[in-house]
Amino acid sequence: MKAGMRKLVLTTHLTCSVGWIGAVAGFLALVIAGLASPDPPAVRSAYFAANLIIWIVIVPLSFGSLLTGLVQALGTPWGLFRHYWVLATFLMNIFATIALLEHTQPVGRIARAAAEMTLSSGDLRRERIQLVVIASAALVLLLAATALSVYKPRGLTPYGRRKLQERRRQRLGSSVSTQPGLASSPTQTRRSRAHPEEINRGKTS
C-alpha cells in the first residue's frame, strides 16, 4: 500500500473508531437514563434517541472501523495474523459489533413501547437492564482494543514467527548475492526491510 493511501486509511480508521467509542458512550448514557429516570417523557426521549444512535451512528461507524482496520492490517507489514495484539484488537471489535447488533431489535421494541404507553419501573425491566450491561461491555472492549493499538505489546503468533524467519532468510540470501560496490549500506538495507517486531526490539534493547 502506498504512503498516501495508507495515511488515508489510517485517518478513516481512527475517525470511525473514535466516533464509535463516543457513540457507544452516548448510547450507554441514554439507556441508563431510560432505566433510572422517573419522568415518562424523559424515558420516552431517551429510548427514542438510543434507537436512532444505534442505527444511524453506531452501525455505520462499527462497520467502517472493522473494514478500514482490516484493510490497514492486510496492507501493512503488521499483518492481521502475525501479532497477537492486532488479532486481539480485531476480535474485540467484532465481538463488540455483534453484541450491539444483536440488541438493535430490543432497543426498537422498547422505544416503540415507550412511545405507545408510559413505562413504569417494572415494564420491560429485564431488557432495559440488559441494554445497560451490553453497552457497558461493548464500551470496555472498545477501550481495551484502543489501549492495545496504542501500546502494541510484543508477541508474535506462530504464523508471525514463521513469516519473520522467512524474511530473515530472504534478507540473508539477498545480502550474500548483492555485490558490495552496488549496495548502499548493509545497515540501511537491514533497517529499510526490517519487520515492525524487529524495530521494536531494537528500540527497547
N, C-alpha and C positions, 0 to 999 in steps of 0.2 A: 504494500500500500504506500502511495506517495505521501510525502510530508504534508502537503496541503489537505489531501483527503483525510489523512489520519487526524489532523487537528480539527477538521470539521466534524468528524465522527465523535471525537472526544468531547468537543463542545456540546454537541447534541446529547450525548450520553450523560454528561454532567447536568445539563439543564433538565432533562427528563428525570434523572434520579433525585435531584434536589427538589424539584417540583412534586415528585411522587411522595417523598417523605413529608413535605409540607401539607399535601392534600390529605394524607392518611392522618396526620396530627389534627388537622381541622375536622376530619370525619369523626375521629375519636372524641373530640370536644363536643361535637353536636350530639352524638349518641349518648354521651354521659349526661348532657343537659336534658335530652329527651327522657332519660331514665330517672333523673333526680328532680326535675322541675315539677312543682305542684300546679303550675299555671297551664291550663289546657291550650291556650293559643301558642304559648312558647313551645310546648311539646309538639304541637302540630307543625309549627315552623321549623323546629329542629330536625324532625324526620323528613320533612319535605326537602330541606336543604341537603341533608345527608344523602338522600336518593339522587339528587341532581349531581352532587360532587362525585359520587362513586361511578356514575355513568359518563359524565361529561369531562371529568378531570382525571380520576384515578385510573380508570380502564385505559384511556389512550396513553397516559404517561407510563403506566406499567409496561405495556407492550413496546412503547418507544424505548424505554430503558433496557428491556431484555434484548430487543433487536439490535440496538446500537452497541450494547455490551458484547453480544455475540460477534458482530462484525469486527469490533475492536480487538477481541481476543484472537479471532482467526486471522486477522490481517496484520498482526504484530508478532515479534519473536516470543512474547509471553505465552501465546497459545491458550487453548481452553482446557486441555487435559494435562499440561506439563507441570503446573504448580497447584498445590493444594489450596492456596488462598483464592486463586482465580476460580477453581472449580467450586469451592465452598460458597463464594460470593454469588456465582451464577445459580447454584441450587437454592440458596436463601431467597434470591429474588423470585425464583419460580414458585417456591412454597408460599411466599407472601402473596403473589399474584393469585394462585389457586385458592388460598384461604379467603381472599377478598371477593373473588368472583363467585365462589360458592354461596356467598351471603348477599348477593345482589337481589335475589328474589325475596328473602326475608325483609330487607330494607324497604323494598317497594310495597310489600304486603303491610308492613307497619305504617308506612306513610299513607297508604290508602285508608287503613283503619283509623288513623288519627284525623284524616280529612272528613270521614263519614260520621265519626262519633267522638265523644270526649273520652280519652283513655284515662282510666284510673291507674293507680299504682300497681294493681294486680293484673291488668289486661296485658296479655302477650308479654308477661314479665320475663319468662324464660328466654324468649327470642331477643328481647331487648338487652338482657344481661349478656347473652351470647355475642351480640354485636360488639359490646364493650370489650369482651375478652379477646375476640378475634382481631379487632382493630389494634388492641394493645400488643398482642403477639406479633402482628404484622409490622408494627412500628419498631419493635425491638429487633426483629430480623433485619429490617432495612438499615437501622443504625449500626448493627453488628457488621453487615456487609460493607457499609461505608467505612467503618474502622479498619476492616481487613484491606480495603482498597487503598487506604492511606498508609498503613504501616507495612503492608506487603511482607508478612512473616516468611522466613525461609522454609523450604520444604518442597522437594521435587517428588512427583508421583513416579511410580516405576516406569511409566511411559516417558515422562520427562527426563529421567536419568538415562534411559536408553537413547533418547534423542540427543542429549548432551554428549554422551560418549561418541555417538556417530559424528557430531560436529567436530569434536576434538580429533578424531581420526582423520576426518577430511582436511582439517587445517594442517595436521602434521604431514599428510601426504602432499598437500599443495606447497607447503613451505620447503619440503625436500626437493620438489621438482622445479621450484622457481629459481631462476638464475640470480645470483647476488647483485649483479650490476643493474638489473631491471627492477628489483624490489626497492620500494621507497624506504621502508624501515620495518624490521621484524616486530618492534614494539607497537608501531602504528597499525600494522596488519592485524596483530592479535587483538588490539583494542577495538578496531573497526568491526571485527567479526565476532566479538565477544557476546556470549549469551547473557541475558539480564541477571541470571543467577551468579555467573562468574563475576560480573561487575559489582554486584552487591557484596560478594565475598572479598573482593579486592578493597572496597571502601571500608569494610569493617575490620580487616586484618591489620 
